[in-house]
Amino acid sequence: MKITSSILAGVFAATAGAFGKFGFQSFYWGEFLYYEELSLKIACIIIMLVLNSLMIKFFMQSLKDLGASKATVINFTCNYMSSAVFGYLVYSEYLSLTWGLGALLMIIGVYIISKDN
């Protein structure tokens, strides 16, 4: 399926954002856990960089397979949806009915543009 690389690019981008937020967020676990906290932050930043590299790899592949407009729309939609899922699950962010309606319209739009003629 041609859109798989674009979907993966969007998911990797959202996941990289989540790890970046953890890596650059300030915690205070006490003086005794300073090195553990620093190690965790460095690991999150490295994972973020790896995921961003994978995102770029798959996005470039999707540009080649689908063209710029389809690849960009599918990538953006998957990134947006994945970010919302991470926000809801990890940070308990509120997702309104309006957000859900907008997300549904985005998914319908991706379905329409991804259909081959």
C-alpha positions as CSV (number, residue, x, y, z in Angstrom):
1,M,0.0,0.0,0.0
2,K,1.5,3.3,-1.0
3,I,0.2,5.4,1.9
4,T,1.9,3.3,4.5
5,S,5.1,5.3,4.4
6,S,3.2,8.6,4.8
7,I,1.2,7.1,7.8
8,L,4.4,5.9,9.4
9,A,6.0,9.4,8.9
10,G,3.1,11.0,10.7
11,V,3.2,8.5,13.6
12,F,7.0,8.8,13.9
13,A,6.7,12.6,14.0
14,A,4.1,12.6,16.8
15,T,6.1,10.0,18.8
16,A,9.2,12.1,18.4
17,G,7.3,15.1,19.7
18,A,6.2,13.1,22.8
19,F,9.8,12.0,23.5
20,G,11.0,15.5,22.9
21,K,8.6,16.8,25.4
22,F,9.8,14.3,28.0
23,G,13.4,15.1,27.1
24,F,13.2,18.8,27.6
25,Q,10.6,18.9,30.4
26,S,12.0,19.8,33.8
27,F,11.4,17.4,36.6
28,Y,12.8,17.4,40.1
29,W,13.3,14.0,41.6
30,G,15.6,15.1,44.3
31,E,19.4,15.5,44.6
32,F,19.9,11.7,44.8
33,L,18.3,11.0,41.4
34,Y,20.1,13.8,39.5
35,Y,22.1,11.4,37.3
36,E,19.1,9.1,36.7
37,E,17.0,12.0,35.6
38,L,19.8,13.3,33.3
39,S,20.2,9.9,31.8
40,L,16.5,9.6,31.1
41,K,16.4,13.0,29.5
42,I,19.4,12.2,27.3
43,A,17.8,8.9,26.3
44,C,14.5,10.6,25.4
45,I,16.4,13.2,23.3
46,I,18.3,10.5,21.5
47,I,15.1,8.6,20.8
48,M,13.5,11.8,19.6
49,L,16.4,12.3,17.1
50,V,16.1,8.7,15.9
51,L,12.4,9.0,15.4
52,N,12.8,12.3,13.5
53,S,15.3,10.6,11.2
54,L,12.8,7.8,10.6
55,M,10.1,10.3,10.0
56,I,12.1,12.1,7.4
57,K,13.1,8.8,5.7
58,F,9.5,7.7,5.4
59,F,8.2,11.1,4.4
60,M,10.7,11.3,1.6
61,Q,9.6,7.8,0.5
62,S,6.0,8.9,0.6
63,L,6.8,12.0,-1.5
64,K,8.3,9.8,-4.1
65,D,5.3,7.3,-4.0
66,L,2.4,9.7,-3.7
67,G,3.5,13.2,-4.8
68,A,3.8,16.2,-2.6
69,S,0.1,17.1,-2.0
70,K,-1.1,13.6,-1.0
71,A,1.9,12.8,1.1
72,T,1.7,16.1,3.0
73,V,-2.0,15.8,3.7
74,I,-1.8,12.2,4.9
75,N,1.4,12.8,6.9
76,F,-0.2,15.9,8.6
77,T,-3.4,14.1,9.4
78,C,-1.6,11.0,10.9
79,N,0.7,13.3,12.9
80,Y,-2.3,15.3,14.2
81,M,-4.2,12.2,15.2
82,S,-1.3,10.5,16.8
83,S,-0.4,13.7,18.7
84,A,-4.0,13.8,20.0
85,V,-3.8,10.1,21.1
86,F,-0.6,10.7,23.0
87,G,-1.9,13.9,24.6
88,Y,-5.1,12.1,25.7
89,L,-3.3,8.9,27.0
90,V,-0.1,10.5,28.5
91,Y,-1.2,14.0,29.5
92,S,-4.9,13.4,30.0
93,E,-5.7,16.3,27.6
94,Y,-9.3,17.0,26.9
95,L,-10.6,16.2,23.4
96,S,-13.9,18.1,22.6
97,L,-16.7,17.1,20.3
98,T,-15.6,19.8,17.9
99,W,-12.2,18.3,17.8
100,G,-13.7,14.9,17.1
101,L,-15.8,16.3,14.3
102,G,-12.7,18.0,12.8
103,A,-10.7,14.8,13.1
104,L,-13.5,12.9,11.3
105,L,-13.5,15.4,8.5
106,M,-9.7,15.1,8.2
107,I,-10.0,11.3,8.0
108,I,-12.7,11.5,5.3
109,G,-10.5,13.9,3.4
110,V,-7.5,11.6,3.5
111,Y,-9.8,8.7,2.3
112,I,-11.0,10.8,-0.6
113,I,-7.5,11.9,-1.8
114,S,-5.9,8.5,-1.2
115,K,-8.4,6.7,-3.5
116,D,-6.9,5.9,-6.9
117,N,-8.8,7.0,-9.9
